[in-house]
Amino acid sequence: MFKSLNRTKPAKIILDSKDILPLCFVGLTAFSCLSFLLILFVGFKVNQLAARKTTFVQMIDGKTVLVSEQDYLYRQPEVIREVVRQWVDLTFNWDGVIPGTKELDKGRNIGNGKRVTTNAYFGSFLIQPGPQGFRQAALQSLAEITPSRVFSGQVRSKMVISYLSAPRQTRIGEWEVDMVATRVLVNLPGGADEEIPFNRTITLQAVDIPSPPTSDASALEQQLYQIRKAGLEITKITEFTPN
């Protein structure tokens, strides 16, 4: 009576091995092209680095300065060591007179009736200031070890550096320098001289390089620029035990 109706089932899509091979070929080709482009990009960057050249720049005063393209936080090792020497010289070399004059150095008042030498005061600007730094604490500690007779010209001090290590980079823009030195206190009225070991590890970090002072800048501004023109400041001073 009734004719049976045949229902057609949807055919399953089954990838045959002959269908997979072209897809693999297309994927491999795309990957190869991508790798080739990446190699070209890396090669281009390497060529850019290789093309960096040093050059000379003549300053307004006639001085010629060697210039090389470097990262903003990069500092040459000898510049880092020189900043350490500069801080040591300013902080611990006392001759009893104001720098550049024959006038007796009465020191700088840092509060609570405590004083440090004029050079030590300027040297403290190489130490990190503000809430994160310890410049004020360093000045207080320095005042504690500064004999009052320094300000009457009866005591002089000299720091003798025996060893200053090459800077060790601890992270980008930060280095450590080990120092072995001796503080020599000279008593001018004929008293016995003192030798005090001063072995420290000094941590420095790169900071913004200040702009050169203008021609009408004050003596203080010029002095501060000379101290901080390397773009470095001391962030930590710890004891160093030499082997």
Secondary structure, DSSP 8 states (H G I E B T S, - for coil): ----------------HHHHHHHHHHHHHHHHHHHHHHHHHHHHHHHHHHT---EEEE-TTS-EEEE----TT---HHHHHHHHHHHHHHHH-B-SB-TTSSSB---EEEETTEEE-HHHHHHGGGB--STTS-HHHHHHHHHHTS-GGGGGTSEEEEEEEEEE---EEEETTEEEEEEEEEEEEEETTS---EEEEEEEEEEEEE--------TT--HHHHHHHHHHTT-EEEEEEEE----
